[in-house]
Amino acid sequence: MITAVLRRVGAGVLVLWAAASAAYLALLAAPGSTVDAIIGDGADTPGIRAQIIDEWHLDRPALVQYLDFLWRAAHGDLGRSYLLQRPVSAVIGSQLVPTLKLAVAAAVFGLVLALVFAIFARRLTSVIGLVLVSTPPFLIGIVLLSVFSFTLGWFPVSGDRSFAALVLPAITMGLPIAGTLAQVLREGLDRALEEPFAVTARARGLRERAVLTRHALKHALLPAVTMLSWSFGVLIGGTVIIEQVFGRPGLGQVTVQAVNSSDLPVVLAVVILAAAVFVVINTVTDLAYLLIDPRLRRS
Amino acid sequence: MTPPLVRVEDLTITFHLPRRTVEAVRGVSFTIEPGECVAIVGESGSGKSVTARSLVGLAGPGARVDAATLEVDGQDARRFAPRDWRRLRGGFAGLVLQDALVSLDPLRTVGAEIAEVLRVHSSRSRSERTREALRLLDEVHVPEPERRAGQYPHQLSGGLRQRALIASALAGGPKLLIADEPTTALDATVQAQILKLLAERRSLGDTLLLISHDLAVVSRLADRVLVMKDGRLVESGTTKRLLSGADHPYTRKLIAAASGRRRESTAEPGPVVAEATALRKVYGDRAVVRDVGVTIRRGEIVGLVGESGSGKTTVAQLLFGLVEPTSGQVRFEGQRFSGVPERARRPLRRRLQFIAQDPLSAFDPRWTVRRIVAEALPRGESVTPVLERVGLGGDVLDRYPRQLSGGQRQRVAIARAIAPRPSLIICDEPVSALDVSVQEQVLDLLAGIRERDGTALLFISHDLGVVRDLADRVLVMQDGQVVEQGTSQAVFEQPQHEYTRRLLAAVPTLEVSA
């Protein structure tokens, strides 16, 4: 069990290193000199150029530059945005929390809703799922906004100041997840309910609902966990549109601006961060698997 | 007089499937008295399982159960609501299914599975339930109950698993224990232990309903036997009467199948086809095959017997060139077959064929029978003659493996194996997944192929009964070693090794009194 955990963590570190290196290569491959690439659309003065050369050790051998970049990245120092005149970690850090909040809230809402559908409305799941999956999220968002914010005034129209501001965007992003997840869960439940252990459980006098929740559900969770972790990764990337619709701060906004203004240090940081998010999600997924299925614990 | 536990008259069970209606059980009547052991015997598809399951209202989805009388525990079960059935399940009747690896929830500990029955049927506290689960494990003779209760089904051996499953069925203190093929997935020695446990339950006063395809398995235990075929009850009576003189030809066929029949050969063994010397295979620090040597001649059937984990399948893989030996050598048709690149083996591959236990997973499910067999045939040859040789008609040509019965599937597997005219066929448990009556037919077929083509067979099985009926020579394996070998006659009539004697003693036999 411990070796299995260590192996997964080691693989995660390897992926992060590869992502950081790929990002660094992209920086080298950018048109013009490395200094030009880092400045982007920002102010271009001899002072700033000197500052960049000093910070990135551009006067040292290439290998030292690279190792120094890795070393700094490993310590959370992702350089400085010369466009925004702030450290990259500060730029991203302030935006990461709202995005994570939204993604987690949406994933939790999606999972809970999917469980409710799969357990209590098994026959309806495929219809509900189809409707939810085929409706574009921004449309859901606009409809929710006009009903609950503009007409009823229950939730704020924009911003991220209160929990109430999180509700509508989380529902918007969570609904399509619930749609797919409910279908995956239902399929898993249907399959598990036909297994011999389900017959044994019924033969003990269990109610059908208890056979479902106490036995079949755990089996159905395995594919659902994979599905959920995948959609969580997509969530992080997909927040851009929702952040626009609901006027929320977040990573999506930062990324769009950084790409538009060629703010390469920020773009690099976003790439590494995205890799880190996927590594964390995948590791958590693998561990969840071990937790759910004891047969996988043998190493 | 106490009333019967179960009284069934004119039971009919119909399955309404999307495109057709299947009458699984037609007009079956029987009773089960307290303290009795009744067995229902029949082939797969005879309706025996669904009959038993209908007694606890679990005939299955889409099943319609009709009966003139369906009395369970003195109540008219025809008007039962789901709630009434639930009260009976676990409480009045406990159900033991075939394979505990899948019949116990693989994601829960066996302790939790046993305690669950108590959760439903008693108001005991959590700690009392745990204690009771341990007591039940002890009662079915599971050693170290504390440790075992915390383990998952896959961590237990087949025998311990099955005991745990029985413990969970006993937990509600049922009046009736329904055991549906309770030993079919088990090795003979383990099967013997489980049968002993069931006999012990019976002597303690439990009422048993046994379901099996194998008359020999139930004959020692059952007071009465019901024989089912195609949904009908063809014969019933005391076990003694049926064995001494069955009326129905089908019953007599079942008895013949369970008694076994030696298939002698007139073929003289020819030159050596395959030879393995001093084979050794080590995985990690565990030697699964130790110093095994075997020679197979043309026209010879060599049996390789042993329990699961004895290393017999690894020997097959070594001979087949799927696994490289750690040391030792395999020669096939005079050429080196181990320690050479696969490229060197490939020209010989057609001469060496394989038949697996479960052909369903050995076929591409999207291929028709025609395509499966044609792939193995030399280019341009027709499929029909090969199928005729295994007793299959042209009607199966365009069917998919799933649409065939178990016996038909194994025939297709044999057709595929003989199609390239091999000199040796390795059969790994080729009849273990089949009903006894179908087993006999497949054994006849294999014997015929040896007789006519002179094909050598390596016949691997945990079932000494079928090996005795077919093999000329036998090798007995235990813990990766051959502990005894010799002609079938010598090994089976005068076993030298203690392990062989134990295996032999475990083979269920019919005591047919003339």
Interface residues (C-beta under 8 A of the other chain):
Chain A: E195 P196 F197 V199 T200 A201 R202 A203 R204 G205 L206 R207 E208 R214 H215 K218 H219 I292 D293 P294 R295
Chain B: R53 V56 L58 P82 R86 R87 L88 R89 G90 G91 A93 G94 L95 L97 Q98 D99 V102 S103 L104 D105 P106 L107 R108 E113 E116 V117 V120 H121 Y152 H154 Q155 L165 S168 A169 A171 G172
